[in-house]
Amino acid sequence: MKGVSIEERAINLAQYIIDSKDTVRGAAKKFGISKSTVHKDVSERLKKINPRLAQEVRIILDENKAERHLRGGMATKLKYSHQKKNRD
């Protein structure tokens, strides 16, 4: 995202998260920046740039946070099912 202003980056990140329902980690990977930068852009900077968009992103991020333990559990289950398959 070279050549893009911080404001543009924050808006692009927000639109991506809203459209894809992706996580902060997923957005960071997609845009090639750190999770901290994504979080700061969509949680702090975006409030000043576009409060309505910031509110929309907050809804998605809150949903992702609420589902985080479920995704972690599924990842663990998948990990151990693969290990069991390899032993058999």
N, C-alpha and C positions, 0 to 999 in steps of 0.2 A: 504494500500500500504506500509505496514511496510517492512523494509528490502530492499527497492528499493531506489537507489540513486536519487538525485534531477534531474540529467540529464536523467535517465531512465524514471522518472515520467513525465518530460516535454515532452519527445518523445511519451510516451504512451498517454498522454492527447491530444497531437497534432493529433496523428493517430485516436483516438476516435472521436475528433471533426470533422476531415476531413471525416471519414467514415460515421458518423451518421448525420452530419450537425447539431449537437446539439449546444445549447447555452453554455456560460460559466456557467450559473446557473445549467443547466442540467448535465454538465460534473462534476461540483463540487459535486452534489448530487450522481452521479454514483460512483465517486472515494472516496467519504467520506471526502472531504477536503473543505476549504473555497473558495468562489468565488475569493477572493483576491489572493490566492495562485495559482489558475488556471490561472488567468489573468497574474500574474507575470511570471509564468512558460512559458506560450505560447507567451507572448509579449516581454519579456526581455531576460530570460535565453535561450530560444530556438534560438534566433538570434545568440548567441555565439556558440551554440552546432551544429545547423543545419540550416543555413540561408534559404535554399530552402524550408525546411519543415515549417519554420516560415512564409515564404511568402504565402504558401498554406493555413495555418491556418488563416492568416490575411484576406484573401479573404472571407473565411467563416464567420469570426467574423464581417467583414464589412457588409456582406449581412444580418446577424442576426440583426445588429444594425439598418440597414435601414428598416427592417421589424418590428422592436420592437413596433412601434406605432400601427401597424395593429394587432399584437397579443394582445396588451393591450386592444384595442377596442373590439376585439372578446371576450375576457374574461369578459369585462364589460357587453357586450350584453348578454352573456350567463348567467351571474349572475342575471341580471334583468329579463330575460325570466323565470328563475327558480322561482324567487320571485313572478312574476305575476301568474305563474301556481299554486303556493301554495295558493294564495289569491282567485283564482277562484273556 
